[in-house]
Amino acid sequence: MIASQGSALPRKKRNLNAYMLGLCLTFVLSLLAKGLALLPFLGIMGQLVLAILLGMVYRAFAGVPEYAMPGIAFSNKKLLRLGIILLGMRLNLADIVHAGPKVLLLAAVNISVTLLAVYGIARLMKVDPVMSLLAACGSAICGAAAVAAIAPQVRANEQETAVSAAVVALLGTLFTLLYVGLYPLLGLSPAGYGVFAGGTLHEVAHAIAAAAPGGKEAEDMAVIVKLTRVALLVPVAVLVGLWSSRKGGRTAPGERTRIPIPWFVLGFLVMSGIHTLGILPESAASQIVTAAYMLMAMAMAGLGLNVDFAVFGRKGGRPFAAALLGSCLLAGVGYVLVKALGLA
Protein backbone atom coordinates (compact mmCIF):
# COMPACT_ATOMS: atom_id res chain seq x y z
CA MET A 1 0.00 0.00 0.00
CA ILE A 2 2.77 2.43 0.95
CA ALA A 3 4.73 1.64 -2.19
CA SER A 4 1.60 2.14 -4.26
CA GLN A 5 0.98 5.56 -2.72
CA GLY A 6 4.61 6.51 -3.19
CA SER A 7 4.54 5.64 -6.87
CA ALA A 8 1.29 7.54 -7.34
CA LEU A 9 2.68 10.82 -6.03
CA PRO A 10 5.38 11.24 -8.69
CA ARG A 11 2.80 10.37 -11.34
CA LYS A 12 0.45 13.08 -10.04
CA LYS A 13 3.35 15.52 -10.00
CA ARG A 14 4.25 14.63 -13.59
CA ASN A 15 0.63 15.12 -14.64
CA LEU A 16 0.54 18.50 -12.91
CA ASN A 17 3.80 19.54 -14.57
CA ALA A 18 2.49 18.52 -17.98
CA TYR A 19 -0.74 20.40 -17.29
CA MET A 20 1.17 23.54 -16.35
CA LEU A 21 3.41 23.18 -19.41
CA GLY A 22 0.40 23.38 -21.72
CA LEU A 23 -1.00 26.39 -19.87
CA CYS A 24 2.36 28.16 -19.86
CA LEU A 25 2.81 27.54 -23.58
CA THR A 26 -0.54 29.14 -24.43
CA PHE A 27 0.18 32.00 -22.01
CA VAL A 28 3.56 32.77 -23.61
CA LEU A 29 2.04 32.69 -27.10
CA SER A 30 -0.77 35.01 -26.00
CA LEU A 31 1.77 37.45 -24.55
CA LEU A 32 3.74 37.37 -27.78
CA ALA A 33 0.54 37.95 -29.76
CA LYS A 34 -0.29 40.94 -27.55
CA GLY A 35 3.16 42.41 -28.18
CA LEU A 36 2.95 41.86 -31.93
CA ALA A 37 -0.51 43.47 -32.00
CA LEU A 38 1.12 46.74 -30.90
CA LEU A 39 3.00 46.94 -34.20
CA PRO A 40 1.40 49.14 -36.90
CA PHE A 41 0.43 46.58 -39.54
CA LEU A 42 -0.06 43.60 -37.21
CA GLY A 43 -2.35 45.71 -35.05
CA ILE A 44 -4.97 45.37 -37.79
CA MET A 45 -5.04 41.62 -37.19
CA GLY A 46 -5.41 41.90 -33.43
CA GLN A 47 -4.28 39.72 -30.55
CA LEU A 48 -6.74 36.86 -31.11
CA VAL A 49 -5.88 36.38 -34.78
CA LEU A 50 -2.15 36.52 -34.08
CA ALA A 51 -2.50 34.01 -31.25
CA ILE A 52 -4.11 31.46 -33.58
CA LEU A 53 -1.39 31.94 -36.19
CA LEU A 54 1.40 31.74 -33.60
CA GLY A 55 -0.03 28.48 -32.32
CA MET A 56 -0.06 27.04 -35.83
CA VAL A 57 3.49 28.27 -36.51
CA TYR A 58 4.76 26.83 -33.21
CA ARG A 59 3.22 23.45 -34.00
CA ALA A 60 4.72 23.47 -37.50
CA PHE A 61 8.28 24.26 -36.42
CA ALA A 62 8.61 23.02 -32.82
CA GLY A 63 5.88 20.42 -32.48
CA VAL A 64 3.59 19.98 -29.49
CA PRO A 65 4.37 17.21 -26.95
CA GLU A 66 1.41 14.95 -26.29
CA TYR A 67 1.72 15.31 -22.52
CA ALA A 68 1.13 19.08 -22.80
CA MET A 69 -2.27 18.59 -24.44
CA PRO A 70 -4.37 18.51 -21.20
CA GLY A 71 -3.21 22.03 -20.32
CA ILE A 72 -3.80 23.20 -23.88
CA ALA A 73 -7.29 21.67 -23.82
CA PHE A 74 -8.00 23.52 -20.56
CA SER A 75 -7.11 26.79 -22.33
CA ASN A 76 -9.29 25.84 -25.31
CA LYS A 77 -12.39 25.21 -23.23
CA LYS A 78 -12.41 26.58 -19.69
CA LEU A 79 -10.30 29.71 -20.18
CA LEU A 80 -12.11 30.49 -23.42
CA ARG A 81 -15.50 30.49 -21.74
CA LEU A 82 -14.23 32.57 -18.84
CA GLY A 83 -12.75 35.04 -21.33
CA ILE A 84 -16.04 35.36 -23.19
CA ILE A 85 -17.87 36.00 -19.91
CA LEU A 86 -15.41 38.72 -18.89
CA LEU A 87 -15.55 40.27 -22.36
CA GLY A 88 -19.09 41.33 -21.52
CA MET A 89 -17.54 44.08 -19.41
CA ARG A 90 -16.69 45.88 -22.65
CA LEU A 91 -20.32 46.19 -23.67
CA ASN A 92 -22.42 49.05 -22.30
CA LEU A 93 -26.01 48.30 -23.20
CA ALA A 94 -26.93 51.98 -22.73
CA ASP A 95 -24.70 52.88 -25.70
CA ILE A 96 -26.72 50.55 -27.89
CA VAL A 97 -29.98 52.10 -26.68
CA HIS A 98 -28.66 55.62 -27.29
CA ALA A 99 -27.49 54.68 -30.80
CA GLY A 100 -31.15 54.21 -31.69
CA PRO A 101 -33.30 51.54 -33.35
CA LYS A 102 -31.77 52.11 -36.78
CA VAL A 103 -28.39 50.80 -35.61
CA LEU A 104 -30.02 47.75 -34.02
CA LEU A 105 -32.02 47.11 -37.21
CA LEU A 106 -28.88 47.41 -39.33
CA ALA A 107 -27.00 44.96 -37.08
CA ALA A 108 -29.88 42.47 -37.07
CA VAL A 109 -30.32 42.55 -40.86
CA ASN A 110 -26.58 42.26 -41.50
CA ILE A 111 -26.29 39.27 -39.16
CA SER A 112 -29.35 37.51 -40.63
CA VAL A 113 -28.26 38.00 -44.24
CA THR A 114 -24.69 36.90 -43.57
CA LEU A 115 -25.69 33.83 -41.55
CA LEU A 116 -27.98 32.59 -44.29
CA ALA A 117 -25.63 33.50 -47.13
CA VAL A 118 -22.41 32.01 -45.74
CA TYR A 119 -24.12 28.86 -44.46
CA GLY A 120 -26.01 28.36 -47.72
CA ILE A 121 -22.95 28.95 -49.92
CA ALA A 122 -20.80 26.69 -47.74
CA ARG A 123 -23.31 23.85 -47.94
CA LEU A 124 -23.52 24.26 -51.73
CA MET A 125 -19.73 23.89 -51.72
CA LYS A 126 -20.11 20.62 -49.75
CA VAL A 127 -18.59 22.05 -46.58
CA ASP A 128 -19.39 20.08 -43.43
CA PRO A 129 -22.53 21.47 -41.69
CA VAL A 130 -20.64 22.23 -38.47
CA MET A 131 -17.88 24.20 -40.19
CA SER A 132 -20.50 25.92 -42.34
CA LEU A 133 -22.24 27.16 -39.20
CA LEU A 134 -19.01 28.23 -37.54
CA ALA A 135 -17.88 30.19 -40.60
CA ALA A 136 -21.32 31.78 -40.91
CA CYS A 137 -21.49 32.87 -37.26
CA GLY A 138 -17.92 34.14 -37.27
CA SER A 139 -18.51 36.21 -40.40
CA ALA A 140 -21.85 37.54 -39.19
CA ILE A 141 -21.21 38.42 -35.55
CA CYS A 142 -17.74 38.92 -34.10
CA GLY A 143 -15.10 36.77 -35.76
CA ALA A 144 -13.04 34.28 -33.77
CA ALA A 145 -14.90 35.01 -30.52
CA ALA A 146 -18.23 34.06 -32.14
CA VAL A 147 -16.73 30.88 -33.61
CA ALA A 148 -15.46 29.91 -30.16
CA ALA A 149 -18.80 30.72 -28.52
CA ILE A 150 -20.88 28.77 -31.05
CA ALA A 151 -18.54 25.73 -31.22
CA PRO A 152 -19.89 24.04 -28.04
CA GLN A 153 -23.44 24.52 -29.31
CA VAL A 154 -22.72 22.36 -32.36
CA ARG A 155 -20.12 20.10 -30.68
CA ALA A 156 -17.31 21.17 -32.98
CA ASN A 157 -13.89 19.64 -32.35
CA GLU A 158 -10.69 21.63 -31.83
CA GLN A 159 -9.54 21.42 -35.45
CA GLU A 160 -12.90 22.56 -36.83
CA THR A 161 -13.02 25.43 -34.37
CA ALA A 162 -9.43 26.52 -35.02
CA VAL A 163 -9.68 26.34 -38.82
CA SER A 164 -13.00 28.23 -38.84
CA ALA A 165 -11.66 30.91 -36.48
CA ALA A 166 -8.51 31.35 -38.55
CA VAL A 167 -10.48 31.55 -41.82
CA VAL A 168 -12.79 34.26 -40.50
CA ALA A 169 -9.95 36.16 -38.81
CA LEU A 170 -7.77 36.25 -41.94
CA LEU A 171 -10.73 37.25 -44.09
CA GLY A 172 -11.57 40.09 -41.71
CA THR A 173 -8.00 41.34 -41.95
CA LEU A 174 -8.18 41.42 -45.75
CA PHE A 175 -11.45 43.36 -45.68
CA THR A 176 -10.02 45.81 -43.14
CA LEU A 177 -7.21 46.69 -45.54
CA LEU A 178 -9.72 46.96 -48.39
CA TYR A 179 -11.94 49.34 -46.41
CA VAL A 180 -9.04 51.62 -45.54
CA GLY A 181 -8.22 51.91 -49.26
CA LEU A 182 -11.87 52.47 -50.27
CA TYR A 183 -12.73 55.04 -47.58
CA PRO A 184 -12.17 58.12 -49.79
CA LEU A 185 -14.38 56.59 -52.50
CA LEU A 186 -17.39 55.55 -50.42
CA GLY A 187 -18.96 59.00 -50.06
CA LEU A 188 -19.74 58.53 -46.36
CA SER A 189 -19.38 60.97 -43.48
CA PRO A 190 -16.97 59.93 -40.71
CA ALA A 191 -19.91 58.76 -38.58
CA GLY A 192 -21.49 56.94 -41.53
CA TYR A 193 -18.20 55.24 -42.34
CA GLY A 194 -17.92 54.15 -38.69
CA VAL A 195 -21.40 52.63 -38.87
CA PHE A 196 -20.44 50.84 -42.09
CA ALA A 197 -17.18 49.46 -40.66
CA GLY A 198 -18.74 48.39 -37.36
CA GLY A 199 -21.73 46.86 -39.10
CA THR A 200 -19.81 44.72 -41.58
CA LEU A 201 -16.33 43.85 -40.31
CA HIS A 202 -15.56 40.71 -38.35
CA GLU A 203 -13.53 41.48 -35.19
CA VAL A 204 -13.72 44.50 -32.89
CA ALA A 205 -10.05 45.12 -33.73
CA HIS A 206 -10.90 45.08 -37.44
CA ALA A 207 -13.67 47.65 -37.01
CA ILE A 208 -11.45 50.01 -35.02
CA ALA A 209 -8.52 49.67 -37.42
CA ALA A 210 -10.67 50.22 -40.50
CA ALA A 211 -12.43 53.25 -38.96
CA ALA A 212 -9.15 54.98 -38.05
CA PRO A 213 -8.95 57.06 -41.30
CA GLY A 214 -12.31 58.65 -40.36
CA GLY A 215 -10.99 59.90 -37.02
CA LYS A 216 -12.41 59.62 -33.51
CA GLU A 217 -16.04 60.07 -34.59
CA ALA A 218 -15.76 57.14 -37.00
CA GLU A 219 -13.98 54.98 -34.43
CA ASP A 220 -16.60 55.66 -31.75
CA MET A 221 -19.48 54.76 -34.08
CA ALA A 222 -17.65 51.67 -35.31
CA VAL A 223 -17.25 50.40 -31.74
CA ILE A 224 -20.91 51.07 -30.83
CA VAL A 225 -22.27 49.34 -33.94
CA LYS A 226 -19.80 46.47 -33.64
CA LEU A 227 -20.71 45.88 -30.00
CA THR A 228 -24.37 45.91 -30.97
CA ARG A 229 -23.58 42.93 -33.18
CA VAL A 230 -21.62 41.35 -30.32
CA ALA A 231 -24.67 41.71 -28.06
CA LEU A 232 -26.70 39.70 -30.58
CA LEU A 233 -24.30 36.79 -30.03
CA VAL A 234 -26.49 35.72 -27.09
CA PRO A 235 -29.76 35.12 -28.99
CA VAL A 236 -27.89 33.69 -31.97
CA ALA A 237 -26.07 31.17 -29.75
CA VAL A 238 -29.37 30.07 -28.21
CA LEU A 239 -31.07 29.77 -31.62
CA VAL A 240 -28.13 27.83 -33.09
CA GLY A 241 -28.27 25.45 -30.12
CA LEU A 242 -32.00 24.91 -30.63
CA TRP A 243 -31.61 24.41 -34.37
CA SER A 244 -28.69 22.01 -33.96
CA SER A 245 -30.53 19.92 -31.37
CA ARG A 246 -33.63 19.62 -33.56
CA LYS A 247 -31.51 18.61 -36.55
CA GLY A 248 -30.04 15.84 -34.44
CA GLY A 249 -26.55 17.33 -34.23
CA ARG A 250 -23.65 15.19 -33.14
CA THR A 251 -24.77 12.73 -30.50
CA ALA A 252 -23.13 9.57 -29.28
CA PRO A 253 -24.95 6.25 -29.94
CA GLY A 254 -27.86 5.96 -27.48
CA GLU A 255 -27.45 9.53 -26.24
CA ARG A 256 -30.57 11.67 -26.10
CA THR A 257 -30.53 14.90 -28.06
CA ARG A 258 -30.68 17.84 -25.68
CA ILE A 259 -30.69 21.59 -26.08
CA PRO A 260 -27.28 22.96 -25.08
CA ILE A 261 -27.60 26.00 -22.81
CA PRO A 262 -24.76 28.50 -23.37
CA TRP A 263 -24.34 29.52 -19.74
CA PHE A 264 -21.06 31.26 -20.49
CA VAL A 265 -22.78 33.46 -23.10
CA LEU A 266 -25.44 34.34 -20.55
CA GLY A 267 -22.56 35.20 -18.22
CA PHE A 268 -21.35 37.59 -20.93
CA LEU A 269 -24.73 39.32 -20.79
CA VAL A 270 -24.62 39.52 -16.98
CA MET A 271 -21.21 41.20 -17.12
CA SER A 272 -22.60 43.63 -19.69
CA GLY A 273 -25.35 44.47 -17.25
CA ILE A 274 -22.84 45.08 -14.47
CA HIS A 275 -20.90 47.45 -16.72
CA THR A 276 -24.06 49.22 -17.86
CA LEU A 277 -25.15 49.84 -14.26
CA GLY A 278 -21.73 51.26 -13.40
CA ILE A 279 -21.25 48.90 -10.46
CA LEU A 280 -17.51 48.81 -11.12
CA PRO A 281 -15.35 51.87 -11.94
CA GLU A 282 -14.27 52.30 -15.56
CA SER A 283 -10.63 51.58 -14.68
CA ALA A 284 -11.61 48.19 -13.23
CA ALA A 285 -13.80 47.43 -16.25
CA SER A 286 -10.88 48.19 -18.56
CA GLN A 287 -8.60 45.82 -16.64
CA ILE A 288 -11.22 43.07 -16.79
CA VAL A 289 -11.53 43.51 -20.56
CA THR A 290 -7.72 43.27 -20.88
CA ALA A 291 -7.80 40.05 -18.85
CA ALA A 292 -10.64 38.74 -21.04
CA TYR A 293 -8.61 39.25 -24.20
CA MET A 294 -5.61 37.57 -22.60
CA LEU A 295 -7.67 34.50 -21.64
CA MET A 296 -9.26 34.35 -25.08
CA ALA A 297 -5.84 34.74 -26.72
CA MET A 298 -4.59 31.78 -24.66
CA ALA A 299 -7.57 29.81 -25.95
CA MET A 300 -6.91 30.89 -29.53
CA ALA A 301 -3.24 29.88 -29.17
CA GLY A 302 -4.41 26.52 -27.89
CA LEU A 303 -6.68 26.11 -30.89
CA GLY A 304 -3.80 26.99 -33.20
CA LEU A 305 -1.62 24.37 -31.51
CA ASN A 306 -4.19 21.75 -32.57
CA VAL A 307 -4.00 22.57 -36.29
CA ASP A 308 -1.14 22.29 -38.74
CA PHE A 309 -0.93 24.19 -42.01
CA ALA A 310 -1.64 21.06 -44.05
CA VAL A 311 -4.98 20.60 -42.26
CA PHE A 312 -5.74 24.30 -42.66
CA GLY A 313 -5.06 24.07 -46.39
CA ARG A 314 -7.16 20.94 -46.72
CA LYS A 315 -10.13 22.02 -44.60
CA GLY A 316 -10.01 25.80 -44.86
CA GLY A 317 -10.23 26.40 -48.61
CA ARG A 318 -13.95 25.98 -49.19
CA PRO A 319 -15.04 27.65 -45.91
CA PHE A 320 -12.79 30.57 -46.83
CA ALA A 321 -14.39 30.84 -50.28
CA ALA A 322 -17.89 30.69 -48.77
CA ALA A 323 -17.05 33.28 -46.11
CA LEU A 324 -15.44 35.49 -48.76
CA LEU A 325 -18.58 35.52 -50.90
CA GLY A 326 -20.75 36.03 -47.83
CA SER A 327 -18.56 38.89 -46.60
CA CYS A 328 -18.79 40.60 -50.00
CA LEU A 329 -22.57 40.35 -49.74
CA LEU A 330 -22.43 41.67 -46.15
CA ALA A 331 -20.37 44.67 -47.28
CA GLY A 332 -22.83 45.43 -50.08
CA VAL A 333 -25.94 45.05 -47.92
CA GLY A 334 -24.32 47.02 -45.10
CA TYR A 335 -23.45 49.90 -47.40
CA VAL A 336 -26.97 50.04 -48.86
CA LEU A 337 -28.51 49.99 -45.37
CA VAL A 338 -26.28 52.82 -44.14
CA LYS A 339 -27.55 54.91 -47.06
CA ALA A 340 -31.17 53.74 -46.86
CA LEU A 341 -31.49 54.33 -43.10
CA GLY A 342 -30.04 57.83 -43.33
CA LEU A 343 -26.92 56.96 -41.35
CA ALA A 344 -24.45 58.00 -44.07
N, C-alpha and C positions, 0 to 999 in steps of 0.2 A: 504493500500500500504506500509506504513512504517513498520507495523508489519510483512508483508510478506518479505520485504527486510531484516529485523532484523533476521527472522528465517532462511533466506537463508545463511547468513554469517556464523553462526556456522556450518551449514551443509557443506559449502565449506571448512571451516577450518578442519572439521573432515575428509573430503575426502583427503585434502592435507596431513594431519597427517598419514592417512592410506597409502597413496602413498609413503610417505617418509619412513614409517615402512618397506614396501616391499623392497625398495631400500637399506635401511640400513642393512636389514637382508642379502641380497645377497652380500653386500660389506663386512660385517663381515666374512661371510663364505669364500669369496675370499681371504681375508687377512689371515685367518686361513689356507687355502689351500696353500698359498704362503709360510707360515712359515713351514708347514709340508713338503713341497717340498724341503726344505733345509736339511732334514734328509737323511742319507745315502741311506737306502732302498727305502723310499718313493719318493726320488728324481727321481727314475726311472719312476715313474708314472707321475710325472709332475703336475703342478698347475691346469690345466684344468680337468684332470681326477679326482684329489682329490676334486675339487670343486663340480663336479657332485655327487660323493659319499657322500660328506658332506651334500649336499642338501637332498639326499635320507635318510640319517641317521637322520637328523634333523626332517624331516617330520614323520619318523617312531616313534621317541621317544618324540617329543615335539608337533607335529602337526603344521599346517599352518593355521592361521586365514583367513577366507574368505576375510575380508576387506583389507588384505595385498596383495591380488592377483594383483591389478592393477599395483603396483610398481614392483612386481616380473615379470609381463608380459612386462613391460617397459624394464627391464633388458634383458629378453629373446629376444626381438626383436630389439629395437632401439640401446641399448648399444652393443649388439652382432654385429650388422652391422657396427657400428662405430669402434669397436675393430678390425674387419676384415680389414677395410680400413686402419687403422693405422698400422696393422701388415705388410702391404706392405713395410714399412720402413725398415724391416729386410732384404728384398730381394734386392741384387745388381745384376742387369741383366748382368753387365759386367763379373761377376764371372761365370755365366752360359756360356757366350760366350767363355771365356778363358778356361773353362773346356773341350770344344771341342764338335763336333757333336756326338761322341760316347756316351757321358753321356746323351745328349738329346735323342738319339735313345733308350738307355737303359730305361730312364724314361718313354718315350712314350709307348714302348712295355710293360713294367711292368704294367702301368696304364691300357692299353687296355685289356691285358689278365686278370687282376684282376677284372676289371669292368664286363666283360662278364662272367667270371667264377663265381663270387660271386652272381651276379644277376641271372644267369641261375640256379645255385644250389639252391638258395633261392626260386625261383619260383617252382622248382621241389619239394621242401619241403612244398609247399603251403603257403609260407610267402606272406603277403600282398605286392602288387607291390611297394607301396611307401616305406615301410620299406626295401624291397629288394634293391631298388635303393640307399637308404641312407646307408645301410650296405656296398654296393658295392663301393660307392664313398668314404666312410670313410676308407675302407681297402686299396683302390687304391691310394688315393692322400695324405691326411694329417690328418687322424683321426677325432677327434671331431670337429675341425675347418671346415673340408670339409662337414661333416654331417650338421653342422649349416648353412653353405653357400648354400648347395643344397636344404635344407628343404623348403625355400620359393618358389623355382622353381617348386616343386611338391606338394605344399600346405600341407605339413605335419603338424600335430598338435603337441602340446608340448610333449605329452607322447611318440609319435612315434619318435620325434627328440631326446628326452632324453634317451630313451631305446637304440636307435641305436648308439648314441654317447657313451653311457656307454659300450655297447657290444664291439665296436671297440677299445675303450680305454683300457679295461681290456685285450682284446686279444693282443693288442700291447705290454702291459706290460709283458705278459707271453712269447711272442716271444723275447722280449729284454733279459729276463733272460736266455732263451734258447740259444740265440746267444753268450752271454758272456761265457757260458759253452762250446759251440762248437768252439769258436775262435781258440784254439790251433790245432783243428782237420781239419780245413777247407783248409789249405794249401795256404792261401792268404797272400800277403804282407800287411803291415799296410795300405797303400793307397788302395789296392784292397779290403781289408776288410771294409774300410770306404765307398767305392763305394757300396759294397754289403749291408751294414747296411742302408745307406741313400737311396738306391734304393728299399728297400723292407719293411722297418719298417714304422709304422703308424704315430706317432707324431714326431715332431722335437726333443722333449725331449727323446723319445725312441731311435732315431738314435744317439744322442750324448751319451746317457748312454751306449748303446751297443758298440759304437766305442771306449769307454774309454780304454779298455785293449790294443788297438793298438797304444795308445799314441796320441800326437798332430796331426801327419800327418793323422792318421785315422779319428780323430774327424773333422779336417778341410774338408776332402773329403766327410765325411758323411753329413756335413751341406750343402756343395755345391750341392751334388746330391739330398738331401732331398728338398732343396729349389727350385731345378729345377722341381721337382714334384709339389711343391706348386704353382709355376708359371703356371703350366698347369691346375690349378683349374679354371682359367678364361675361356679358351675355353670349358672345360668340363661342367662348369655351363651353358654356353650358349647352348651347344648341348643338355644337359639334359632338359633345358627349352623348346627348339624346339621340342624334341622328346615327352615330356610330353604333350605339347599343341596339337600336331598332334594325339596323342593317345586319346585325349579327356580330360584326367586328371580329377581333381575334380572341377567341376563347379556347381554353384547353378542352380536350375531350371530356364530356360529362359536366363541364362547368356551366352554371347558369349565367345567362347574359344579364348584366346589371348596369345601371346607369352610373358612370363614374362621376363623383362629385368633386369639383376642383376646389377643395378647401383653401389651397394656397392662393388661388386667384381671388377668392372671397376675402382672404387676408389682405391682399393687395388693396381691395376696396375699403376695408376697415382702416388701413393705414392712410389712405387718401382722405377718409373722413376725419381722422385725427389731425392731419395737416390742414384741412379746410377749416376746422374749428379753432385752429391756433393753439392747441393744447401744448405743443412744444415750441420753443423759440425757433426762429428761422435758421440760426446757426446750427442748432441740433439737427434740424430737418436736413440741412445740407450735408452734414456729416453722415447721417443715416443713408442718404442717397449715394454718397461716395462709397460707403460700405456695401451697399446693394450692388453697385456696378462691379466692385471687387469680387464679391461672391459669385455674381453671374459670369464674370470673366474667368474665374477658376473653373466654373462649370463648362464654359465654352472651350477652355483649354483641354479639359477632360474629354469633351466630345471630339475635339481634334485629334487627341491621342488615340482614339479608337478607329480613325479612318486614315488609310494611306492614299496617296495620289492616284494609284491605279484604280482603287475602288471609286474615288471621286470622279475620275474620268469615265468609268464604266456606268456608274449610277447617276451621275449629275448632269449628263448632256441633255437628255430629254426634259427633265424638270427645269433646267436652265432655259431651254428654248420656250417651254410653256410659260414660265414666269416672265420671260422677256416680252413675249407677245401680250401677256396680260398686263404688264407694266406699261407698255406702250398705249394700250387701251385706257388704263387708269390715268395716264398723263393727259390723254385727249379728253376724256370725260371730265376730269378735274378742271382742266382749262375752260371748257365750255360752261361748267357749273359756276366757276368764279365769275365769268362774264354774265351768265344768265341771272344769277342771284344778286347782281349789283355789288359784288365784293371786289371788283377790279380796281 
